[in-house]
Amino acid sequence: MIEEIYKAEANRYEAGMEYRRSGRSGILLSELSLGFWHNFGETSPLERSKDIMRFAFDHGITSFDLANNYGPGYGTAEETFGFVFDKSFRPYRDEMFVASKAGYDMWPGPYGNWGSRKYLMASLDQSLRRTKLDYFDVFYSHRYDPETPLEETLQALVDIVRMGKALYVGISRWPVEASRFAFEYLRQRDTPCLLFQDRLNLIDRRVEEDGTLDCVRENGCGFIAFSPLAQGILTGRYLHGIPADSRAMQQRFLKTSQISDELVANVSALNDIAAQRGQTLAQMALSWVLAHEGVTSVIVGCSSVAQLADSMKAVESKAFSAEEIMTIEAIASKIKL
Ligand SMILES: NC(=O)c1ccc[n+]([C@@H]2O[C@H](COP(=O)([O-])OP(=O)(O)OC[C@H]3O[C@@H](n4cnc5c(N)ncnc54)[C@H](OP(=O)(O)O)[C@@H]3O)[C@@H](O)[C@H]2O)c1
């Protein structure tokens, strides 16, 4: 069958999505970004991945978050992206903000992991080939490497920009002190860090507590939050048992043993508050992250268009009363993973 030509929704920028400035930069990102960690690899239906990407773009999401090892099947989420990009999105490249990263294990031997110049440069070239892109909008060091000199990792990021293979750079999950060094190093070389990526959700508030968010903001860098739904726990997904097609059932990064009765009772209490606000729990959890000062964008994962459609409504109700916040945070603080 001949594939129909994709034409993006004409009113995609009037769908309710807002665009936030990333730190002190010229870049505005959609409040929600689409994440490719799960559900876009070789084990996921290509047709569904295509539908999700099109739905996202048609409703104002411009920011797409990839990494070399996303799958499952390392590299296969980037391949999926590349396939769909080639068929649907080429005419829209300049409206898209695409990220990739390197930092975790990717290929065997001493050069397929961590933060060396050798690894970052090779991985970036592989990612460009898989995604069929000429450049990334932002390329991240995916994690702090305690063994490689920070100057080596950071200079590789600077050179990647100078070579035109990425427009901006970012760092993900770096400790506060190393981040401070990185911000200064990159700034001095006219490649200011555009984005800092880390986990932030109602259950995991480490970046608020350890000074990461403050440090990122003080350095004029944007903050982009991942796992805002705690991989699905902060949704209705596990309120009535563990669905066969859920992430927990895959027993990889979320395990069925984590879905205890106590956890479900607390999630259920949060779900009741969300209902009183006229939201689903997923929407309330996303609105809570979006309400944080200094958050540029929130990266959502999803395994269906319906989930994404649900999550995207979070942008409609970002205001909380002080009382709501107190109640929600008190319940969430009881949830231990
Ligand atoms: N820099 C890093 O180190 C790092 C680490 C982790 C993630 N990330 C990025 O952040 C992205 C998001 O992280 P995440 O995948 O953990 O995200 P998440 O948004 O916390 O969880 C996504 C999961 O929640 C469930 N879900 C989503 N929307 C739902 C809805 N409306 N109703 C019910 N269930 C819903 C789905 O679970 P089911 O699959 O069970 O349906 C989905 O797979 C990743 O894709 C990746 O791009 C970066």
The ligand as a Gaussian input file, in Angstrom:
#p B3LYP/6-31G(d) Opt

LIG

0 1
 N       18.407000      11.519000      31.049000
 C       18.083000      10.357000      31.581000
 O       18.900000       9.687000      32.215000
 C       16.676000       9.846000      31.409000
 C       16.224000       8.791000      32.208000
 C       14.902000       8.356000      32.064000
 C       14.075000       8.972000      31.129000
 N       14.558000       9.986000      30.325000
 C       13.679000      10.623000      29.310000
 O       12.432000      10.967000      29.873000
 C       11.383000      10.341000      29.147000
 C       10.210000      10.065000      30.047000
 O       10.584000       9.146000      31.070000
 P        9.650000       7.921000      31.412000
 O        9.398000       7.126000      30.175000
 O       10.176000       7.239000      32.616000
 O        8.303000       8.751000      31.688000
 P        7.050000       8.818000      32.552000
 O        6.300000       9.861000      31.806000
 O        7.351000       8.996000      33.980000
 O        6.335000       7.379000      32.394000
 C        5.852000       6.942000      31.174000
 C        4.929000       5.738000      31.338000
 O        3.786000       6.103000      32.097000
 C        2.612000       5.514000      31.547000
 N        1.743000       6.615000      31.086000
 C        2.092000       7.712000      30.392000
 N        1.056000       8.549000      30.218000
 C        0.009000       7.967000      30.827000
 C       -1.345000       8.353000      30.988000
 N       -1.785000       9.518000      30.551000
 N       -2.175000       7.503000      31.662000
 C       -1.721000       6.309000      32.155000
 N       -0.422000       5.906000      32.030000
 C        0.417000       6.730000      31.369000
 C        3.066000       4.622000      30.405000
 O        3.296000       3.343000      30.968000
 P        3.069000       1.970000      30.157000
 O        4.254000       1.859000      29.254000
 O        3.013000       0.945000      31.223000
 O        1.794000       2.127000      29.388000
 C        4.384000       5.260000      30.008000
 O        5.265000       4.365000      29.367000
 C       12.042000       9.108000      28.524000
 O       11.321000       8.593000      27.428000
 C       13.375000       9.688000      28.139000
 O       13.242000      10.441000      26.937000
 C       15.825000      10.426000      30.474000

